[in-house]
C-alpha cells in the first residue's frame, strides 16, 4: 500500500483522491480551506455545469490551450464516463441546451455532497492545512511541509491546487509557486473566460442592458480571429456575458491590439435591414431622429447609437440623407469597440497558463522533472471555452493522475 498525498480539494483533487483510494492506497487530501470544493460550489452560477455531453473530438475542439495534451486523459475518462460516474453515485443529472450537463437539483451542493460521501466511504483522510513546500530527495518527491502541521511523508504526491482565478476560493496561484520551486516552468498565468474593459466608455451608458441574439466578432489589428452568436451584458465599466467571456480566451497579453465588432441585427442582411430602417423612417417621418429608433433598438442603446453617429438627435427623420442612413446601417451591422484590458483574476472563471505541459507526461500526468510527482486540474497550462469543458478537464486529469 502506497501513501499518497493530494494537494488541493477541488474537483481534480477530489477525483484524484477517489481514484488513488480505489487502488488500495492510503490517501491524504490536503485542502487549505475549512471545506472542500469551495470553487466547485460557484461554478455554473451555483448550478455546476459538470461537463458537456459530447464526444472527445468536440471537447478537444473547445480546448483553447494545449488541446493535444488532453487526448490521453479524455480518452480514458470522457464526458460519457463522467456522466455515468456521477449517476452511479446516485446523483441525478440532466442535459440542457448546448449539451451542458447539470445536476437535476440545479444545486452545485448536490455534486459536492456525493463526492464527499464517496471520499468518506473510501477512507480518504482530509487535512485542512496549507502545503507550503513539496519535499524532495534526489529529485524525488517524498512529502510535504504544512503551514501548521509540520511534515507529512508520502510515496506519491499529486499537485491539484488550482489556478489563480477566484482567489477568494483558495485558487490563488499557490500551486504555481510549489511547482516553480521544484524547477517547473510556469507559463505566465492570465485571466481566462473573463469580462473585458473597453476604451470606448460610451457603451457603458447602456449599463445593465443585455443584448440578445447578436453576433460578436473579435478582431486583432482589424483581422477577424473569432466570431460567435448569443448574448452580451453591459456592466458599469466592462462587458461580459457568454459571448464576451468566450472571446476573452482568444486575447493574448496585449488586449489593446483587439477590437470587438457587434452585429446588432444578425438575422437581417444589409439590404433587409436598410428596408426595415426605411419603413421606420417613413412611419416616423416627422419625428426627431432620437424618437425614430424605438421599434429597432432597446431604449437604453438608442443614445449610444445616436452619439456614435454624426446624425443630430433632433434632426427630423425626413431630413436624414441617404449617406446618413448608410452610416446608421453600418453602425447597426458593425458597431466597433476598442478593448482596453481584461477583467482580473478576481472574477475570471478559469486561469490560462500554469505548469508547462512539455514537462508533464500526458499519458500518466507525472512530472518529467521530479519522480513521484503528478499534476491535475487547473494548475496545468490547459484551458477551454465555457460549456462544461473546463470541469471535464479537471475531473479527467484528476482521474488519470489518481489512477497512476
KOLLODO-891497 format. One line per 10 residues: number of its first residue (from 1); their letters; for each residue y, x, z of C-alpha. Coordinates in Angstrom, 1 decimal, padded with zeros to 4 digits. Layout:
BEGIN
NUM> a> Y:X:Z ~ ...
***
This chain:
BEGIN
1> xxxxxxxxxx> 000.0:000.0:000.0 ~ 003.4:001.4:-001.0 ~ 006.6:000.9:000.8 ~ 009.3:-000.5:-001.5 ~ 013.0:-000.9:-000.8 ~ 015.1:-003.2:-002.9 ~ 018.9:-002.7:-002.6 ~ 020.7:-006.0:-003.3 ~ 019.7:-009.6:-002.5 ~ 021.0:-011.2:-005.7
11> xxxxxxxxxx> 018.8:-012.8:-008.5 ~ 017.5:-009.4:-009.7 ~ 016.8:-008.1:-006.2 ~ 015.0:-011.3:-005.1 ~ 012.8:-011.4:-008.2 ~ 012.1:-007.7:-007.8 ~ 011.1:-008.2:-004.2 ~ 008.7:-011.1:-005.1 ~ 007.0:-009.1:-007.9 ~ 006.6:-006.0:-005.7
21> xxxxxxxxxx> 005.2:-008.1:-002.9 ~ 002.7:-009.7:-005.2 ~ 001.4:-006.2:-006.0 ~ 000.4:-005.8:-002.3 ~ 003.3:-003.6:-001.4 ~ 005.3:-003.6:001.8 ~ 008.7:-004.8:000.7 ~ 012.1:-004.4:002.3 ~ 015.1:-006.3:000.8 ~ 018.4:-005.0:001.9
31> xxxxxxxxxx> 021.5:-007.2:001.5 ~ 024.9:-006.3:002.9 ~ 026.0:-010.0:003.2 ~ 024.7:-012.1:006.0 ~ 022.9:-014.3:003.5 ~ 021.1:-013.7:000.2 ~ 022.2:-014.9:-003.2 ~ 025.9:-015.3:-002.5 ~ 026.9:-014.8:-006.1 ~ 024.0:-016.9:-007.3
41> xxxxxxxxxx> 025.5:-019.9:-005.5 ~ 028.7:-019.8:-007.6 ~ 027.1:-019.4:-011.0 ~ 027.4:-022.2:-013.5 ~ 030.3:-023.6:-011.4 ~ 027.8:-024.1:-008.5 ~ 025.1:-025.7:-010.6 ~ 023.3:-022.4:-011.5 ~ 022.7:-022.1:-015.3 ~ 019.3:-020.3:-014.8
51> xxxxxxxxxx> 018.5:-019.4:-018.4 ~ 018.7:-020.6:-021.9 ~ 015.6:-022.3:-023.1 ~ 015.2:-020.4:-026.3 ~ 013.1:-017.5:-027.7 ~ 013.5:-013.8:-027.3 ~ 015.4:-013.3:-030.5 ~ 018.1:-015.8:-029.6 ~ 018.6:-014.1:-026.2 ~ 018.8:-010.7:-027.9
61> xxxxxxxxxx> 021.4:-012.1:-030.4 ~ 023.6:-013.3:-027.4 ~ 023.5:-009.9:-025.6 ~ 026.7:-008.0:-026.4 ~ 026.0:-004.7:-024.7 ~ 022.7:-002.7:-025.4 ~ 020.6:-005.7:-026.6 ~ 017.8:-003.3:-027.8 ~ 017.3:-002.1:-024.2 ~ 016.3:-005.6:-023.2
71> xxxxxxxxxx> 013.5:-006.1:-025.7 ~ 010.7:-004.9:-023.3 ~ 012.0:-006.9:-020.2 ~ 012.5:-010.1:-022.1 ~ 009.1:-009.8:-023.9 ~ 007.4:-009.5:-020.6 ~ 009.4:-012.3:-018.8 ~ 011.3:-014.6:-021.3 ~ 013.1:-017.8:-020.7 ~ 009.9:-019.9:-021.0
81> xxxxxxxxxx> 008.1:-017.9:-018.4 ~ 011.2:-018.1:-016.1 ~ 011.3:-021.9:-016.6 ~ 007.7:-022.3:-015.5 ~ 008.0:-019.8:-012.8 ~ 010.6:-022.0:-011.1 ~ 008.8:-025.2:-011.8 ~ 005.7:-023.5:-010.3 ~ 007.7:-023.0:-007.1 ~ 008.5:-026.8:-007.0
91> xxxxxxxxxx> 012.0:-026.6:-008.5 ~ 012.6:-029.4:-010.9 ~ 014.6:-028.3:-013.9 ~ 016.4:-029.9:-016.9 ~ 017.6:-028.7:-020.3 ~ 021.2:-029.6:-021.3 ~ 023.4:-029.1:-024.3 ~ 023.0:-025.7:-025.9 ~ 019.5:-025.3:-024.3 ~ 021.1:-024.4:-020.9
101> xxxxxxxxxx> 018.7:-024.8:-018.0 ~ 019.9:-026.2:-014.7 ~ 018.1:-027.5:-011.6 ~ 017.9:-031.3:-011.6 ~ 019.7:-031.4:-008.3 ~ 022.8:-029.8:-010.0 ~ 023.0:-027.5:-007.0 ~ 022.5:-023.7:-007.0 ~ 021.4:-024.0:-003.4 ~ 018.2:-025.6:-004.7
111> xxxxxxxxxx> 017.4:-022.4:-006.6 ~ 018.2:-020.1:-003.7 ~ 016.1:-022.2:-001.3 ~ 012.9:-021.9:-003.4 ~ 013.4:-018.2:-003.8 ~ 014.0:-017.7:000.0 ~ 010.9:-019.8:000.7 ~ 008.8:-017.6:-001.6 ~ 010.2:-014.4:-000.1 ~ 009.2:-015.6:003.3
121> xxxxxxxxxx> 005.7:-016.7:002.0 ~ 005.2:-013.2:000.6 ~ 006.3:-011.5:003.8 ~ 009.3:-009.7:002.3 ~ 011.3:-008.2:005.2 ~ 015.0:-008.9:004.8 ~ 017.5:-006.5:006.3 ~ 021.2:-007.4:006.5 ~ 022.8:-004.0:006.2 ~ 024.6:-001.8:003.7
131> xxxxxxxxxx> 023.0:001.1:001.9 ~ 025.5:004.0:001.8 ~ 023.2:006.6:000.3 ~ 019.9:006.9:-001.5 ~ 018.0:009.8:000.0 ~ 016.2:012.2:-002.3 ~ 014.0:015.3:-002.1 ~ 013.3:017.4:-005.1 ~ 014.8:014.8:-007.5 ~ 012.6:012.1:-005.9
141> xxxxxxxxxx> 013.9:009.0:-004.1 ~ 012.4:009.0:-000.6 ~ 014.5:006.5:001.3 ~ 018.0:005.1:002.1 ~ 020.7:005.7:004.7 ~ 022.1:002.5:006.1 ~ 025.6:001.8:007.4 ~ 024.3:000.6:010.8 ~ 020.6:001.1:010.9 ~ 020.1:004.8:010.3
151> xxxxxxxxxx> 017.5:005.9:007.7 ~ 014.6:003.9:006.2 ~ 011.9:005.8:004.3 ~ 010.2:004.4:001.2 ~ 007.8:005.3:-001.6 ~ 009.8:003.4:-004.3 ~ 013.4:002.2:-004.5 ~ 014.9:-000.5:-006.8 ~ 018.7:-000.5:-007.1 ~ 019.8:-004.1:-007.8
161> xxxxxxxxxx> 023.2:-004.0:-006.1 ~ 025.0:-006.0:-008.9 ~ 028.2:-005.0:-010.8 ~ 031.8:-005.3:-009.9 ~ 032.6:-009.0:-010.8 ~ 033.5:-011.5:-008.0 ~ 033.7:-008.6:-005.4 ~ 034.1:-011.2:-002.6 ~ 030.4:-012.0:-003.1 ~ 029.4:-008.3:-002.4
171> xxxxxxxxxx> 029.2:-007.4:-006.1 ~ 031.9:-004.7:-005.6 ~ 030.7:-001.7:-007.6 ~ 029.0:000.0:-004.7 ~ 025.8:000.1:-006.7 ~ 027.5:002.3:-009.3 ~ 028.6:004.7:-006.6 ~ 025.0:005.0:-005.4 ~ 023.7:005.7:-008.9 ~ 026.5:008.2:-009.7
181> xxxxxxxxxx> 025.8:010.2:-006.5 ~ 022.3:010.8:-007.9 ~ 023.7:012.1:-011.2 ~ 023.5:009.0:-013.3 ~ 026.3:008.4:-015.8 ~ 028.2:005.2:-015.4 ~ 029.7:003.5:-018.4 ~ 033.2:002.5:-017.3 ~ 033.0:-001.0:-015.7 ~ 035.1:-003.6:-017.4
191> xxxxxxxxxx> 035.6:-007.3:-016.6 ~ 033.4:-009.5:-018.8 ~ 033.4:-013.2:-019.5 ~ 036.9:-013.5:-018.1 ~ 040.3:-015.1:-018.8 ~ 043.0:-013.5:-020.9 ~ 046.6:-012.8:-020.3 ~ 048.9:-013.1:-023.3 ~ 052.2:-011.6:-024.4 ~ 053.4:-015.0:-025.6
201> xxxxxxxxxx> 054.4:-016.7:-022.4 ~ 055.5:-019.8:-024.3 ~ 051.9:-021.1:-024.3 ~ 052.0:-021.4:-020.5 ~ 054.5:-024.2:-020.9 ~ 051.4:-026.3:-021.6 ~ 049.9:-025.3:-018.2 ~ 046.8:-027.4:-017.2 ~ 046.2:-028.6:-020.7 ~ 042.6:-028.5:-022.0
211> xxxxxxxxxx> 042.5:-028.1:-025.8 ~ 039.2:-029.7:-027.0 ~ 037.3:-029.2:-030.2 ~ 039.4:-026.3:-031.6 ~ 038.4:-023.2:-033.4 ~ 039.3:-019.8:-031.9 ~ 039.2:-016.6:-033.8 ~ 039.5:-013.1:-032.3 ~ 041.4:-010.6:-034.4 ~ 041.6:-006.9:-034.0
221> xxxxxxxxxx> 044.6:-005.4:-035.8 ~ 044.7:-008.6:-037.9 ~ 040.9:-008.4:-038.8 ~ 038.6:-011.2:-037.7 ~ 035.8:-010.0:-035.4 ~ 034.6:-013.2:-033.7 ~ 035.0:-016.9:-034.1 ~ 033.8:-019.9:-032.1 ~ 034.3:-023.7:-031.7 ~ 034.9:-025.5:-028.4
231> xxxxxxxxxx> 037.4:-025.9:-025.6 ~ 040.2:-023.8:-024.2 ~ 042.1:-024.1:-020.9 ~ 045.7:-023.2:-020.4 ~ 046.4:-022.0:-016.9 ~ 049.6:-020.9:-015.2 ~ 049.6:-017.4:-016.5 ~ 046.4:-016.9:-018.5 ~ 044.0:-018.7:-020.8 ~ 040.3:-019.4:-020.1
241> xxxxxxxxxx> 037.6:-021.9:-020.9 ~ 034.3:-021.3:-022.8 ~ 036.0:-020.0:-026.0 ~ 038.2:-017.5:-024.3 ~ 035.7:-016.1:-021.9 ~ 033.2:-015.6:-024.8 ~ 035.9:-013.9:-026.9 ~ 036.7:-011.6:-024.0 ~ 033.3:-010.0:-024.5 ~ 034.4:-008.5:-027.8
251> xxxxxxxxxx> 037.6:-006.9:-026.5 ~ 037.4:-003.2:-025.6 ~ 039.6:-001.2:-023.3 ~ 042.7:-001.8:-025.4 ~ 043.4:-005.5:-025.2 ~ 046.8:-005.1:-026.8 ~ 045.1:-004.4:-030.1 ~ 043.8:-008.0:-030.2 ~ 045.1:-011.5:-031.2 ~ 043.8:-015.0:-030.8
261> xxxxxxxxxx> 044.2:-017.3:-033.7 ~ 043.7:-021.0:-032.9 ~ 043.0:-023.8:-035.4 ~ 044.1:-026.9:-033.6 ~ 042.6:-029.2:-036.2 ~ 039.4:-027.5:-037.5 ~ 037.9:-030.8:-038.7 ~ 040.7:-031.0:-041.3 ~ 041.3:-028.6:-044.2 ~ 044.9:-027.7:-045.1
271> xxxxxxxxxx> 045.2:-030.4:-047.7 ~ 043.8:-033.1:-045.5 ~ 046.0:-032.1:-042.6 ~ 049.0:-032.0:-044.9 ~ 048.3:-035.6:-045.9 ~ 048.0:-036.5:-042.3 ~ 051.3:-035.0:-041.5 ~ 052.9:-036.7:-044.4 ~ 051.6:-040.1:-043.2 ~ 053.0:-039.4:-039.7
281> xxxxxxxxxx> 056.4:-038.3:-041.1 ~ 056.6:-041.5:-043.2 ~ 055.7:-043.5:-040.1 ~ 058.4:-041.7:-038.0 ~ 060.9:-041.0:-040.9 ~ 064.0:-041.9:-038.8 ~ 062.8:-040.3:-035.6 ~ 063.7:-036.8:-034.3 ~ 061.1:-034.1:-035.1 ~ 060.2:-033.9:-031.4
291> xxxxxxxxxx> 059.2:-037.6:-031.4 ~ 057.0:-037.4:-034.5 ~ 054.1:-035.4:-033.3 ~ 052.6:-037.6:-030.6 ~ 049.9:-039.0:-032.8 ~ 048.8:-035.5:-033.8 ~ 049.0:-033.4:-030.7 ~ 048.7:-033.6:-026.9 ~ 052.1:-034.3:-025.3 ~ 052.2:-031.0:-023.4
301> xxxxxxxxxx> 051.6:-029.0:-026.5 ~ 054.4:-030.5:-028.6 ~ 057.3:-028.4:-027.0 ~ 055.2:-025.2:-027.6 ~ 054.7:-026.0:-031.3 ~ 058.4:-027.0:-031.8 ~ 059.7:-023.8:-030.1 ~ 057.2:-021.8:-032.2 ~ 058.6:-023.2:-035.4 ~ 062.1:-022.9:-037.0
311> xxxxxxxxxx> 062.5:-026.7:-037.1 ~ 065.1:-028.1:-034.7 ~ 063.6:-030.6:-032.2 ~ 066.4:-033.1:-033.0 ~ 066.2:-032.8:-036.8 ~ 065.5:-036.2:-038.3 ~ 062.0:-036.3:-039.8 ~ 063.2:-037.5:-043.2 ~ 065.3:-034.3:-043.5 ~ 062.4:-031.9:-043.0
321> xxxxxxxxxx> 061.8:-029.8:-046.1 ~ 058.5:-029.1:-047.8 ~ 058.8:-025.4:-046.7 ~ 059.3:-026.5:-043.0 ~ 056.3:-028.9:-043.3 ~ 054.3:-025.9:-044.6 ~ 055.4:-023.9:-041.6 ~ 054.2:-026.7:-039.3 ~ 050.9:-026.9:-041.1 ~ 050.4:-023.1:-040.7
331> xxxxxxxxxx> 051.1:-023.3:-037.0 ~ 048.5:-026.0:-036.5 ~ 045.9:-024.2:-038.5 ~ 046.5:-020.7:-037.3 ~ 048.5:-020.5:-034.1 ~ 048.5:-016.9:-033.1 ~ 048.7:-015.5:-029.6 ~ 049.0:-011.8:-028.8 ~ 046.7:-010.6:-026.0 ~ 048.2:-008.5:-023.2
341> xxxxxxxxxx> 045.3:-007.9:-020.8 ~ 042.0:-009.3:-019.4 ~ 041.9:-011.0:-016.0 ~ 040.5:-008.7:-013.5 ~ 037.1:-008.4:-011.7 ~ 038.1:-010.9:-009.1 ~ 037.4:-013.9:-011.4 ~ 035.2:-012.3:-014.2 ~ 031.8:-013.8:-014.5 ~ 030.0:-010.5:-015.4
351> xxxxxxxxxx> 030.6:-006.8:-015.4 ~ 030.5:-004.8:-018.7 ~ 029.5:-001.2:-018.1 ~ 027.2:000.3:-015.5 ~ 024.3:002.7:-015.3 ~ 023.9:004.2:-018.8 ~ 020.7:002.7:-020.4 ~ 019.9:006.1:-022.0 ~ 018.9:007.3:-018.5 ~ 016.6:004.4:-017.8
361> xxxxxxxxxx> 013.1:003.9:-019.3 ~ 013.3:000.4:-020.8 ~ 009.5:-000.1:-020.5 ~ 009.5:000.4:-016.7 ~ 013.2:000.4:-015.7 ~ 012.5:003.7:-013.9 ~ 015.2:006.3:-013.7 ~ 014.7:009.2:-016.1 ~ 016.5:011.5:-013.6 ~ 015.2:010.5:-010.2
371> xxxxxxxxxx> 011.5:009.9:-009.6 ~ 010.5:006.6:-007.9 ~ 013.9:005.1:-008.5 ~ 014.2:001.9:-010.6 ~ 017.1:-000.4:-011.7 ~ 017.5:-004.1:-012.1 ~ 020.3:-006.6:-012.9 ~ 024.0:-006.2:-013.4 ~ 024.1:-002.6:-012.2 ~ 022.6:-001.7:-015.6
381> xxxxxxxxxx> 025.0:-001.5:-018.6 ~ 023.8:-004.7:-020.2 ~ 025.8:-008.0:-020.6 ~ 025.6:-011.2:-022.6 ~ 027.6:-014.3:-023.6 ~ 027.6:-017.5:-021.5 ~ 024.8:-019.9:-021.7 ~ 022.3:-018.7:-019.1 ~ 021.7:-015.3:-020.8 ~ 023.0:-013.1:-018.0
391> xxxxxxxxxx> 020.9:-014.7:-015.3 ~ 017.9:-014.3:-017.6 ~ 018.7:-010.6:-017.8 ~ 018.9:-010.4:-014.0 ~ 015.6:-012.2:-013.5 ~ 013.8:-010.4:-016.3 ~ 014.8:-006.9:-015.2 ~ 014.0:-007.8:-011.6 ~ 010.6:-009.0:-012.7 ~ 009.9:-005.8:-014.7
401> xxxx> 011.2:-003.4:-012.0 ~ 009.3:-005.2:-009.3 ~ 006.1:-005.2:-011.4 ~ 006.3:-001.5:-011.9
***
